[in-house]
Amino acid sequence: MLDNYYLYIDPGVGSAIAVMILSAATGVGMFLKIRWNKLKYKIKK
């Protein structure tokens, strides 16, 4: 009977996981954007 409790995810935990995934994706996107702009600047120069 205790095995069923391991499957429960609190809504607060679910939203925290969603926020972590979204912020990580945003961080990676910004990192790639900055790197791409630096590369374009070096190529034009």
C-alpha positions as CSV (number, residue, x, y, z in Angstrom):
1,M,0.0,0.0,0.0
2,L,2.9,2.4,0.6
3,D,4.1,1.9,-3.0
4,N,1.2,4.1,-4.2
5,Y,2.4,7.1,-2.3
6,Y,5.6,7.3,-4.3
7,L,3.7,8.1,-7.4
8,Y,2.1,11.2,-6.0
9,I,3.6,14.5,-7.1
10,D,2.5,17.6,-5.2
11,P,1.3,20.4,-7.5
12,G,3.9,22.7,-5.9
13,V,6.7,20.3,-6.9
14,G,5.3,20.0,-10.4
15,S,5.3,23.7,-10.9
16,A,8.8,24.1,-9.5
17,I,10.0,21.4,-11.9
18,A,8.3,23.3,-14.8
19,V,9.9,26.6,-13.7
20,M,13.3,24.9,-13.6
21,I,12.9,23.5,-17.1
22,L,11.7,26.8,-18.5
23,S,14.5,28.8,-16.9
24,A,17.1,26.4,-18.0
25,A,15.8,26.5,-21.6
26,T,15.8,30.3,-21.4
27,G,19.3,30.4,-20.1
28,V,20.6,28.1,-22.9
29,G,18.8,30.2,-25.5
30,M,20.3,33.4,-24.2
31,F,23.7,31.9,-24.1
32,L,23.5,30.7,-27.7
33,K,22.1,34.0,-28.8
34,I,25.0,35.9,-27.2
35,R,27.5,33.5,-28.7
36,W,25.9,33.8,-32.2
37,N,26.0,37.6,-32.1
38,K,29.7,37.6,-31.0
39,L,30.5,35.2,-33.9
40,K,28.6,37.4,-36.4
41,Y,30.4,40.5,-35.2
42,K,33.8,38.8,-35.6
43,I,32.9,37.6,-39.1
44,K,31.8,41.1,-40.2
45,K,34.9,42.7,-38.7
